[in-house]
Every structure is written in C-alpha cells, then in structure tokens.
C-alpha cells in the first residue's frame, strides 16, 4: 500500500506558554507543496490564541470523511453508468465526551447533493445504494470509530 505524509510545523512566539497562553497557529505541509494554515478549534481555544480563518483538526476530520466519500461515490457512480455533473456536501461533525469524559468526534453527518447528466440519474433507491457502497469502500470511514450518517439531499 501507499504511504501518505504530512509535515506539521509550530513555533512558540511570545511569552505565556506555561500559562497556556500561546498561539495554537501552525501549518500543515503536503508533498505537493501546499501549505495550509491550521489552528485549534476556536470553540475549544478562543482567540487570540487561535485564528478562526485557519483550518482546525475537527474541520479537517469532517472534510476528510466527506472528501473520501465523494471520491468513492464518483467511482461507484461511474461504474454503475450514472454521470455525475456536480456534488456538494454540507457535512458536519459533533464533538462529545466519551464515557471517560474525554472529547471525541462522536458523529459525522454527510449531506451530499448530487446532480447528474440528463438521462443518467439513478432512482432515489439506486442513489442510496451507491452511497452505501461508497461508504463501505471509503478508506477513511473504514479507519475510524466515529459514527457516520449519510443523508442524501434531493431537490
């Protein structure tokens, strides 16, 4: 199998580290040269120690699950003869405490809205089956214990 890498960089700036008053801003660097500003979730660590415009791990987790589902769905739809013209997902995740009181991403809900080329759209039942198959084969979904719901959005 393939190995995937990311480089995460953070450096202390300023005083206050021992009082937990330090910037959580850091960068994610990927092999293609992309550098993404990242931070802690502002709902967990308030500004000024976070940057609400940066990506936080919780958002990235939700996006990763959504992106994997999208890519797998496109493949299974193509194999089934359904030409996808557009795909949008208003995904969300819920952070909760587990039985030990430790926060975890307990649930992610994917809300894909798919548009198809004329004459190639599946029935709602067929589309549900495509989403089920995509979920079954999604690498990221198979790697986590988080509950994942798929709620297709239809016109």
NULUM-383168 format. One record per atom (N, C-alpha, C, CB): x, z, y; atom name; residue number from 1. Coordinates in Angstrom, 3 decimals, m for minus. Atoms other than C-alpha are relative to their C-alpha. Glycine has a CB too. Layout:
N
         px         pz         py   atom    nr
          X          Z          Y     CA   NUM
...
END
This chain:
155
         px         pz         py   atom    nr
      0.830      0.000     m1.193      N     1
      0.000      0.000      0.000     CA     1
      0.873      0.000      1.256      C     1
     m0.943      1.214     m0.001     CB     1
     m0.703      0.075     m1.288      N     2
      0.963     m0.338      3.644     CA     2
      0.146      1.392      0.623      C     2
     m0.752     m0.940      0.971     CB     2
     m0.214     m1.231     m0.759      N     3
      2.375      2.439      5.780     CA     3
     m0.341     m0.290      1.461      C     3
      1.482      0.524     m0.150     CB     3
      0.400      0.153     m1.400      N     4
      0.959      2.921      9.281     CA     4
      0.617      1.130      0.802      C     4
     m1.554     m0.008      0.153     CB     4
     m0.729     m0.985     m0.802      N     5
      2.818      4.704     12.056     CA     5
     m0.532      0.075      1.424      C     5
      1.484     m0.337      0.023     CB     5
      0.268     m0.212     m1.422      N     6
      2.209      6.141     15.493     CA     6
      1.035      1.010      0.488      C     6
     m1.488      0.508      0.259     CB     6
     m0.914     m0.960     m0.614      N     7
      4.581      7.940     17.828     CA     7
     m0.765      0.725      1.097      C     7
      1.287     m0.704      0.571     CB     7
      0.699     m0.826     m0.969      N     8
      3.137     10.811     19.829     CA     8
      1.065      0.710      0.840      C     8
     m0.969      1.029     m0.705     CB     8
     m1.005     m0.594     m0.894      N     9
      5.095     11.987     22.904     CA     9
     m0.659      0.932      1.019      C     9
      0.795     m1.107      0.730     CB     9
      0.419     m0.992     m0.997      N    10
      4.605     15.093     25.062     CA    10
      1.242      0.676      0.533      C    10
     m0.993      1.048     m0.605     CB    10
     m1.072     m0.772     m0.628      N    11
      6.950     16.822     27.505     CA    11
     m0.624      0.994      0.965      C    11
      1.018     m0.930      0.736     CB    11
      0.475     m1.027     m0.924      N    12
      6.397     20.041     29.379     CA    12
      0.371     m0.379      1.421      C    12
      0.583      1.381     m0.361     CB    12
     m0.250      0.181     m1.433      N    13
      6.063     19.669     33.117     CA    13
     m0.547      1.235      0.685      C    13
     m0.667     m1.326      0.566     CB    13
      0.462     m1.167     m0.740      N    14
      5.866     22.734     35.299     CA    14
      0.102      1.291     m0.794      C    14
     m1.415     m0.204      0.433     CB    14
     m0.042     m1.348      0.580      N    15
      5.547     26.423     34.591     CA    15
     m1.358      0.325     m0.622      C    15
      0.381      1.064      1.081     CB    15
      1.283     m0.474      0.530      N    16
      2.809     28.374     32.833     CA    16
     m0.200     m0.243     m1.484      C    16
     m1.107     m0.646      0.738     CB    16
      0.176      0.312      1.424      N    17
      3.443     27.297     29.243     CA    17
     m0.417      1.228     m0.810      C    17
      1.293     m0.578     m0.572     CB    17
      0.275     m1.204      0.780      N    18
      3.430     30.831     27.849     CA    18
     m1.353      0.628      0.326      C    18
      1.088      1.011      0.229     CB    18
      1.345     m0.460     m0.353      N    19
      0.118     31.480     29.608     CA    19
     m1.054     m1.057     m0.375      C    19
     m0.077      0.322      1.514     CB    19
      0.862      1.112      0.433      N    20
     m1.378     28.317     28.024     CA    20
     m0.494     m0.822      1.181      C    20
     m1.195      0.530     m0.792     CB    20
      0.345      0.776     m1.182      N    21
     m1.467     26.728     31.477     CA    21
      0.991     m1.159      0.114      C    21
      0.016      0.891      1.291     CB    21
     m0.899      1.154      0.046      N    22
      0.249     23.454     30.683     CA    22
     m0.814     m1.255     m0.266      C    22
      1.096      0.184     m1.086     CB    22
      0.671      1.283      0.194      N    23
     m0.691     19.797     30.614     CA    23
     m0.073     m0.343     m1.481      C    23
      0.728     m1.114      0.770     CB    23
      0.184      0.494      1.379      N    24
     m2.114     18.517     27.356     CA    24
      0.156     m1.521     m0.043      C    24
     m1.399      0.412     m0.553     CB    24
     m0.145      1.458     m0.061      N    25
     m1.494     14.927     28.507     CA    25
      1.238     m0.435     m0.777      C    25
      0.088     m0.485      1.470     CB    25
     m1.076      0.547      0.815      N    26
      0.645     12.902     26.137     CA    26
     m0.278     m1.479     m0.222      C    26
      0.129      0.760     m1.359     CB    26
      0.235      1.423      0.287      N    27
      0.967      9.320     24.878     CA    27
      0.027     m0.254     m1.493      C    27
      1.047     m0.881      0.702     CB    27
     m0.032      0.531      1.361      N    28
      0.247      7.537     21.643     CA    28
      0.640     m1.367      0.105      C    28
     m1.446     m0.072     m0.657     CB    28
     m0.683      1.290     m0.003      N    29
      2.584      4.639     20.967     CA    29
     m0.135     m0.630     m1.381      C    29
      1.499      0.158      0.395     CB    29
      0.237      0.721      1.248      N    30
      1.893      1.994     18.350     CA    30
      0.990     m1.137     m0.165      C    30
     m1.428     m0.538     m0.046     CB    30
     m1.034      0.972      0.329      N    31
      4.058     m0.594     16.625     CA    31
     m0.087     m1.304      0.777      C    31
     m0.055     m0.299     m1.443     CB    31
      0.133      1.230     m0.775      N    32
      2.685     m3.495     18.657     CA    32
      0.426      0.161      1.445      C    32
     m1.414     m0.481     m0.047     CB    32
     m0.454     m0.237     m1.350      N    33
      3.976     m1.898     21.858     CA    33
     m1.031      0.666      0.899      C    33
      0.415     m1.273      0.600     CB    33
      1.044     m0.625     m0.810      N    34
      0.693     m0.413     23.080     CA    34
      0.278      1.492      0.166      C    34
     m1.387     m0.219     m0.639     CB    34
     m0.127     m1.417     m0.306      N    35
      0.945      2.969     24.761     CA    35
     m1.339      0.459      0.583      C    35
      1.196      0.276      0.996     CB    35
      1.322     m0.470     m0.390      N    36
     m2.311      4.912     25.134     CA    36
      0.107      1.418      0.560      C    36
     m0.979     m0.044     m1.203     CB    36
      0.017     m1.363     m0.524      N    37
     m2.749      7.925     27.431     CA    37
     m0.969      0.857     m0.815      C    37
     m0.396      0.007      1.500     CB    37
      0.817     m0.900      0.813      N    38
     m4.073     10.843     25.402     CA    38
      0.061      1.408      0.580      C    38
      0.476     m0.003     m1.477     CB    38
      0.092     m1.372     m0.501      N    39
     m5.061     14.439     26.097     CA    39
     m0.874      0.812     m0.937      C    39
     m0.565      0.035      1.447     CB    39
      0.981     m0.824      0.705      N    40
     m7.077     17.344     24.733     CA    40
     m1.381     m0.324      0.560      C    40
      0.326      1.531      0.145     CB    40
      1.370      0.224     m0.467      N    41
    m10.843     17.031     24.971     CA    41
     m0.290      0.932      1.174      C    41
     m1.027      0.227     m1.150     CB    41
      0.326     m0.847     m1.150      N    42
    m11.929     18.263     28.420     CA    42
     m1.060      1.064     m0.315      C    42
     m0.481     m0.864      1.144     CB    42
      0.977     m1.014      0.396      N    43
    m14.759     20.132     26.666     CA    43
      0.681      1.180     m0.689      C    43
     m1.059     m0.612     m0.927     CB    43
     m0.756     m1.056      0.669      N    44
    m12.097     22.168     24.850     CA    44
      1.004      0.645      0.957      C    44
      0.727     m0.563     m1.231     CB    44
     m0.985     m0.465     m0.983      N    45
     m9.374     22.432     27.521     CA    45
     m0.368     m0.648      1.332      C    45
      1.491     m0.361     m0.434     CB    45
      0.471      0.584     m1.263      N    46
    m10.602     21.993     31.101     CA    46
      1.135     m0.570      0.854      C    46
     m0.753      1.045      0.798     CB    46
     m0.968      0.407     m1.012      N    47
     m8.859     20.081     33.870     CA    47
      0.398      1.243      0.800      C    47
     m0.590     m1.120      0.937     CB    47
     m0.979      1.056     m0.227      N    48
     m6.329     20.388     35.417     CA    48
      0.983     m0.201     m1.150      C    48
      0.759      0.295      1.242     CB    48
     m0.947      0.121      1.112      N    49
     m4.628     20.694     32.005     CA    49
     m0.347     m1.158     m0.927      C    49
      0.040      1.293     m0.793     CB    49
      0.364      1.217      0.732      N    50
     m6.364     17.570     30.693     CA    50
     m0.301     m1.098      1.011      C    50
     m1.230      0.246     m0.942     CB    50
      0.355      1.160     m0.823      N    51
     m7.106     14.102     32.023     CA    51
     m1.228     m0.644     m0.634      C    51
      1.199     m1.030      0.114     CB    51
      1.221      0.536      0.601      N    52
    m10.738     13.119     31.373     CA    52
      0.006     m1.520     m0.211      C    52
     m1.163      0.364      0.857     CB    52
     m0.046      1.452      0.182      N    53
     m9.792      9.420     31.672     CA    53
      0.832     m0.401     m1.223      C    53
      0.568     m0.663      1.250     CB    53
     m0.815      0.299      1.183      N    54
     m7.431      9.656     28.671     CA    54
     m0.826      0.191     m1.268      C    54
      1.262      0.899     m0.039     CB    54
      0.667     m0.119      1.299      N    55
     m8.425      9.446     25.018     CA    55
      0.365      1.347     m0.617      C    55
      0.401     m1.178     m0.953     CB    55
     m0.301     m1.242      0.705      N    56
     m8.757     12.711     23.128     CA    56
     m0.151     m0.213     m1.506      C    56
     m0.925      1.149      0.486     CB    56
      0.032      0.205      1.449      N    57
     m8.348     13.160     19.355     CA    57
     m1.408     m0.091     m0.581      C    57
      0.736      1.111     m0.677     CB    57
      1.364      0.048      0.514      N    58
    m12.060     13.770     18.834     CA    58
     m0.613     m1.378      0.229      C    58
     m0.861      1.082      0.664     CB    58
      0.493      1.358     m0.284      N    59
    m12.982     10.479     20.556     CA    59
      0.685     m1.018     m0.906      C    59
      0.235     m0.369      1.487     CB    59
     m0.755      0.936      0.836      N    60
    m10.243      8.684     18.633     CA    60
     m0.472      0.055     m1.447      C    60
      1.500      0.304      0.075     CB    60
      0.507     m0.161      1.367      N    61
    m11.562     10.083     15.347     CA    61
     m1.305     m0.775     m0.167      C    61
     m0.214      1.500     m0.334     CB    61
      1.286      0.714      0.041      N    62
    m15.068      8.781     16.100     CA    62
      0.243     m1.508      0.073      C    62
     m0.928      0.459      1.167     CB    62
     m0.297      1.428     m0.159      N    63
    m13.658      5.422     17.257     CA    63
      0.636     m0.579     m1.259      C    63
      0.927     m0.222      1.198     CB    63
     m0.649      0.470      1.222      N    64
    m11.512      5.129     14.143     CA    64
     m1.020     m0.248     m1.112      C    64
      1.047      1.014     m0.467     CB    64
      1.054      0.197      1.011      N    65
    m14.507      5.612     11.845     CA    65
     m0.882     m1.196      0.342      C    65
     m0.866      1.265     m0.126     CB    65
      0.841      1.106     m0.434      N    66
    m16.594      3.190     13.902     CA    66
      0.711     m1.337     m0.171      C    66
     m0.412      0.191      1.453     CB    66
     m0.781      1.235      0.098      N    67
    m13.846      0.570     14.028     CA    67
      0.171     m0.435     m1.450      C    67
      1.369      0.183      0.654     CB    67
     m0.154      0.326      1.415      N    68
    m13.233      0.756     10.287     CA    68
     m1.316     m0.533     m0.573      C    68
      0.467      1.240     m0.792     CB    68
      1.306      0.471      0.476      N    69
    m16.967      0.387      9.603     CA    69
     m0.264     m1.419      0.510      C    69
     m1.132      0.961      0.461     CB    69
      0.174      1.333     m0.581      N    70
    m17.138     m2.597     11.978     CA    70
      0.778     m1.042     m0.796      C    70
      0.452     m0.010      1.469     CB    70
     m0.846      0.990      0.667      N    71
    m14.229     m4.400     10.329     CA    71
     m0.432     m0.249     m1.443      C    71
      1.450      0.450      0.030     CB    71
      0.461      0.152      1.378      N    72
    m15.521     m3.741      6.823     CA    72
     m1.353     m0.694     m0.030      C    72
     m0.084      1.366     m0.700     CB    72
      1.311      0.649     m0.076      N    73
    m19.062     m4.736      7.811     CA    73
      0.146     m1.500      0.250      C    73
     m0.850      0.641      1.110     CB    73
     m0.205      1.424     m0.280      N    74
    m17.839     m8.047      9.268     CA    74
      0.415     m0.748     m1.270      C    74
      1.069     m0.185      1.101     CB    74
     m0.454      0.633      1.238      N    75
    m16.094     m8.824      5.978     CA    75
     m1.140     m0.152     m1.013      C    75
      1.139      0.813     m0.617     CB    75
      1.060      0.090      1.004      N    76
    m19.053     m7.980      3.719     CA    76
     m1.139     m0.906      0.475      C    76
     m0.542      1.399     m0.328     CB    76
      1.036      0.895     m0.535      N    77
    m21.499     m9.799      6.033     CA    77
      0.424     m1.455     m0.182      C    77
     m0.270      0.301      1.501     CB    77
     m0.495      1.376      0.169      N    78
    m19.331    m12.937      5.972     CA    78
     m0.100     m0.428     m1.458      C    78
      1.461     m0.120      0.489     CB    78
      0.055      0.315      1.432      N    79
    m19.084    m12.792      2.182     CA    79
     m1.433     m0.230     m0.473      C    79
      0.638      1.125     m0.812     CB    79
      1.412      0.133      0.378      N    80
    m22.886    m12.492      1.998     CA    80
     m0.685     m1.160      0.723      C    80
     m0.744      1.297      0.296     CB    80
      0.564      1.157     m0.677      N    81
    m23.417    m15.520      4.267     CA    81
     m0.751      0.292      1.285      C    81
     m0.897     m0.689     m0.912     CB    81
      0.656     m0.371     m1.252      N    82
    m24.580    m13.701      7.398     CA    82
      1.023     m0.092      1.125      C    82
     m0.616      1.439     m0.083     CB    82
     m0.961      0.207     m1.088      N    83
    m22.776    m14.966     10.509     CA    83
     m0.284      0.961      1.136      C    83
     m0.047     m1.455      0.507     CB    83
      0.140     m0.996     m1.052      N    84
    m22.281    m12.084     12.905     CA    84
      0.505     m0.594      1.313      C    84
      0.773      1.303     m0.356     CB    84
     m0.386      0.468     m1.332      N    85
    m22.225    m13.062     16.597     CA    85
      0.436      1.148      0.904      C    85
     m1.156     m0.752      0.645     CB    85
     m0.342     m1.149     m0.832      N    86
    m21.951     m9.567     18.082     CA    86
     m0.251      1.290     m0.741      C    86
     m0.792     m0.019      1.297     CB    86
      0.107     m1.313      0.640      N    87
    m21.580     m5.943     17.099     CA    87
      0.339      1.041      1.058      C    87
      0.954      0.124     m1.258     CB    87
     m0.236     m1.101     m0.937      N    88
    m21.860     m2.833     19.251     CA    88
     m0.410      1.284     m0.677      C    88
     m0.779     m0.199      1.337     CB    88
      0.303     m1.289      0.620      N    89
    m21.778      0.780     18.116     CA    89
      0.128      1.100      1.039      C    89
      0.935      0.275     m1.205     CB    89
     m0.003     m1.185     m0.864      N    90
    m22.722      3.781     20.256     CA    90
      0.193      1.211     m0.903      C    90
     m1.336      0.117      0.849     CB    90
     m0.313     m1.055      0.959      N    91
    m21.007      6.207     17.880     CA    91
      0.190      1.335      0.697      C    91
      1.252     m0.356     m0.795     CB    91
     m0.214     m1.338     m0.544      N    92
    m20.872      9.966     18.392     CA    92
      0.433      0.939     m1.118      C    92
     m1.281      0.528      0.692     CB    92
     m0.438     m1.005      0.954      N    93
    m19.314     12.963     16.729     CA    93
     m0.376      1.385      0.489      C    93
      1.510     m0.092     m0.232     CB    93
      0.383     m1.367     m0.322      N    94
    m20.306     16.611     16.606     CA    94
      1.069      0.950     m0.525      C    94
     m1.392      0.346     m0.597     CB    94
     m0.967     m1.028      0.336      N    95
    m17.707     19.353     16.671     CA    95
     m0.776      1.287     m0.250      C    95
      1.070      0.181      1.135     CB    95
      0.682     m1.252      0.349      N    96
    m18.918     22.533     14.947     CA    96
      1.028      0.933     m0.636      C    96
     m1.218     m0.256     m0.975     CB    96
     m0.890     m0.948      0.672      N    97
    m17.399     25.629     13.400     CA    97
     m0.342      0.050     m1.488      C    97
     m0.114      1.418      0.638     CB    97
      0.221     m0.103      1.443      N    98
    m16.914     25.826      9.649     CA    98
     m0.276      1.454     m0.385      C    98
      1.222     m0.545     m0.781     CB    98
      0.343     m1.350      0.460      N    99
    m17.637     28.891      7.513     CA    99
      1.045      1.050      0.383      C    99
     m0.176     m0.004     m1.499     CB    99
     m1.054     m0.921     m0.446      N   100
    m14.323     30.423      8.656     CA   100
      0.062      0.113      1.520      C   100
      1.353     m0.455     m0.533     CB   100
      0.018     m0.044     m1.454      N   101
    m15.160     29.878     12.335     CA   101
      0.972     m0.959      0.664      C   101
      0.293      1.374      0.452     CB   101
     m0.963      0.965     m0.530      N   102
    m12.646     27.050     12.744     CA   102
     m0.735     m1.292      0.362      C   102
      1.139     m0.281     m1.031     CB   102
      0.667      1.251     m0.377      N   103
    m13.855     23.997     14.704     CA   103
      0.468     m1.180     m0.855      C   103
      0.250     m0.301      1.477     CB   103
     m0.304      1.232      0.726      N   104
    m14.031     20.715     12.818     CA   104
     m1.027     m1.052      0.374      C   104
      0.015      0.238     m1.538     CB   104
      0.934      1.088     m0.265      N   105
    m15.651     17.324     13.238     CA   105
     m0.959     m0.051     m1.185      C   105
      0.747     m1.385      0.212     CB   105
      0.951     m0.189      1.091      N   106
    m18.710     18.084     11.133     CA   106
     m0.816     m1.250     m0.309      C   106
     m0.926      1.130      0.330     CB   106
      0.863      1.155      0.216      N   107
    m20.706     14.898     11.633     CA   107
      0.348     m1.087      0.984      C   107
     m1.477      0.382      0.128     CB   107
     m0.142      1.190     m0.843      N   108
    m20.211     11.405     12.955     CA   108
     m1.192     m0.893     m0.292      C   108
      1.365     m0.754     m0.264     CB   108
      1.129      0.914      0.142      N   109
    m23.154      9.110     13.577     CA   109
      0.394     m1.344      0.593      C   109
     m1.283      0.566      0.692     CB   109
     m0.243      1.369     m0.437      N   110
    m22.625      5.361     13.783     CA   110
     m1.359     m0.632      0.281      C   110
      0.809     m0.822     m1.078     CB   110
      1.255      0.646     m0.391      N   111
    m25.334      3.354     15.564     CA   111
      0.251     m1.487      0.265      C   111
     m0.608      0.688      1.261     CB   111
     m0.335      1.409     m0.209      N   112
    m24.398     m0.278     15.006     CA   112
     m1.219     m0.850      0.365      C   112
      0.653     m0.562     m1.246     CB   112
      0.995      1.010     m0.375      N   113
    m26.401     m3.010     16.723     CA   113
      0.686     m1.343     m0.221      C   113
     m0.511      0.174      1.515     CB   113
     m0.633      1.249      0.414      N   114
    m25.604     m6.348     15.121     CA   114
     m0.893     m1.170      0.386      C   114
      0.279     m0.004     m1.526     CB   114
      0.719      1.246     m0.263      N   115
    m26.600     m9.800     16.324     CA   115
      0.610     m1.085     m0.874      C   115
      0.063     m0.393      1.519     CB   115
     m0.389      1.039      0.944      N   116
    m26.459    m12.832     14.074     CA   116
     m0.277     m1.384      0.570      C   116
     m0.736      0.180     m1.326     CB   116
      0.279      1.388     m0.349      N   117
    m26.308    m16.590     14.467     CA   117
     m1.394     m0.356     m0.508      C   117
      1.079     m0.963     m0.598     CB   117
      1.344      0.385      0.430      N   118
    m29.740    m18.206     14.253     CA   118
     m0.011     m0.484     m1.457      C   118
     m0.551     m1.096      0.920     CB   118
      0.176      0.410      1.389      N   119
    m30.920    m18.611     10.679     CA   119
      0.893      0.703     m1.001      C   119
      0.225     m1.440     m0.107     CB   119
     m0.899     m0.681      0.943      N   120
    m28.291    m16.286      9.188     CA   120
     m0.243      1.503     m0.080      C   120
      1.436     m0.251      0.392     CB   120
      0.238     m1.445     m0.040      N   121
    m29.737    m12.835      9.931     CA   121
     m0.564      0.499     m1.333      C   121
     m0.966      0.354      1.151     CB   121
      0.568     m0.596      1.212      N   122
    m30.373    m10.602      6.931     CA   122
     m1.326      0.687      0.326      C   122
      0.992      1.012     m0.631     CB   122
      1.184     m0.834     m0.193      N   123
    m33.644     m8.766      6.441     CA   123
      0.499      1.416      0.318      C   123
     m0.947     m0.017     m1.282     CB   123
     m0.427     m1.389     m0.233      N   124
    m33.568     m5.103      7.538     CA   124
      0.526      0.676     m1.274      C   124
     m1.166      0.811      0.564     CB   124
     m0.446     m0.588      1.262      N   125
    m33.232     m4.114      3.882     CA   125
      1.377     m0.525     m0.396      C   125
     m1.014     m0.293     m1.111     CB   125
     m1.309      0.583      0.299      N   126
    m30.313     m6.523      3.368     CA   126
      1.066      0.549      0.935      C   126
     m0.054     m1.526      0.105     CB   126
     m0.960     m0.550     m0.952      N   127
    m28.648     m5.264      6.539     CA   127
      0.357      1.439     m0.367      C   127
     m0.565     m0.063      1.431     CB   127
     m0.278     m1.370      0.442      N   128
    m28.992     m1.668      5.326     CA   128
      0.965     m0.002     m1.183      C   128
     m1.310      0.722     m0.383     CB   128
     m0.893      0.102      1.164      N   129
    m27.345     m2.706      2.055     CA   129
      1.414     m0.400      0.421      C   129
     m0.554     m1.020     m1.012     CB   129
     m1.324      0.383     m0.508      N   130
    m24.498     m4.368      3.990     CA   130
      0.710      1.202      0.622      C   130
     m0.126     m1.139      1.037     CB   130
     m0.592     m1.200     m0.599      N   131
    m23.944     m1.165      5.970     CA   131
      0.424      0.993     m1.089      C   131
     m1.001      0.668      0.975     CB   131
     m0.340     m0.913      1.106      N   132
    m23.996      0.874      2.759     CA   132
      1.275     m0.472     m0.703      C   132
     m1.174      0.091     m1.019     CB   132
     m1.191      0.550      0.649      N   133
    m21.432     m1.434      1.175     CA   133
      1.227      0.159      0.899      C   133
     m0.216     m1.487     m0.351     CB   133
     m1.115     m0.157     m0.946      N   134
    m19.261     m1.376      4.319     CA   134
      0.469      1.452      0.006      C   134
     m0.421     m0.442      1.434     CB   134
     m0.365     m1.420      0.012      N   135
    m19.353      2.419      4.319     CA   135
      0.763      0.346     m1.284      C   135
     m1.265      0.889      0.131     CB   135
     m0.636     m0.273      1.300      N   136
    m18.419      2.516      0.632     CA   136
      1.461     m0.456     m0.019      C   136
     m0.778     m0.698     m1.129     CB   136
     m1.351      0.570      0.032      N   137
    m15.325      0.365      1.235     CA   137
      0.859      0.339      1.226      C   137
     m0.098     m1.489     m0.129     CB   137
     m0.752     m0.336     m1.212      N   138
    m14.245      1.760      4.640     CA   138
      1.120      0.983     m0.338      C   138
     m0.940      0.598      1.084     CB   138
     m1.171     m0.841      0.312      N   139
    m10.714      3.184      4.262     CA   139
     m0.066      1.353      0.678      C   139
      1.278     m0.705      0.412     CB   139
     m0.020     m1.240     m0.767      N   140
    m11.123      5.766      6.971     CA   140
     m1.117      0.941     m0.466      C   140
     m0.140     m0.298      1.505     CB   140
      1.101     m0.831      0.491      N   141
    m14.532      7.005      5.790     CA   141
      0.346      0.626     m1.344      C   141
     m1.285     m0.828     m0.122     CB   141
     m0.399     m0.521      1.305      N   142
    m13.048      7.431      2.329     CA   142
      1.111      1.040      0.103      C   142
      0.447     m1.135     m0.893     CB   142
     m1.131     m0.911     m0.200      N   143
    m10.268      9.572      3.823     CA   143
     m0.381      1.342      0.623      C   143
      1.024     m0.665      0.864     CB   143
      0.405     m1.213     m0.715      N   144
    m12.321     12.312      5.489     CA   144
     m1.161      0.700     m0.704      C   144
     m0.390     m0.339      1.442     CB   144
      1.118     m0.756      0.563      N   145
    m14.736     15.067      4.510     CA   145
     m1.179      0.107      0.963      C   145
      0.461      1.387     m0.389     CB   145
      1.052     m0.006     m1.007      N   146
    m16.809     14.650      7.674     CA   146
     m1.231     m0.759     m0.514      C   146
      0.512     m0.624      1.321     CB   146
      1.222      0.722      0.321      N   147
    m20.438     13.711      7.092     CA   147
     m0.172     m1.177      0.943      C   147
     m1.219      0.930      0.074     CB   147
      0.145      1.214     m0.804      N   148
    m21.065     10.158      8.290     CA   148
     m1.384     m0.579     m0.232      C   148
      1.100     m1.045     m0.347     CB   148
      1.325      0.615      0.066      N   149
    m24.521      8.787      9.069     CA   149
      0.079     m1.376      0.666      C   149
     m1.088      0.905      0.693     CB   149
      0.069      1.339     m0.585      N   150
    m25.237      5.130      9.755     CA   150
     m1.457     m0.259      0.333      C   150
      0.576     m1.105     m0.974     CB   150
      1.356      0.230     m0.494      N   151
    m28.306      4.434     11.873     CA   151
     m0.047     m1.347      0.704      C   151
     m0.452      1.140      0.958     CB   151
      0.049      1.331     m0.636      N   152
    m28.612      0.673     12.443     CA   152
     m1.054     m0.042      1.099      C   152
     m0.295     m1.093     m1.050     CB   152
      0.898      0.163     m1.139      N   153
    m30.195     m0.168     15.791     CA   153
     m0.521     m1.427     m0.026      C   153
      0.722      0.319      1.357     CB   153
      0.582      1.338      0.057      N   154
    m32.598     m3.088     15.687     CA   154
     m0.881     m0.221      1.222      C   154
     m0.815     m0.196     m1.305     CB   154
      0.851      0.296     m1.169      N   155
    m34.405     m4.857     18.518     CA   155
     m1.446      0.371     m0.210      C   155
      0.081     m1.458      0.344     CB   155
END
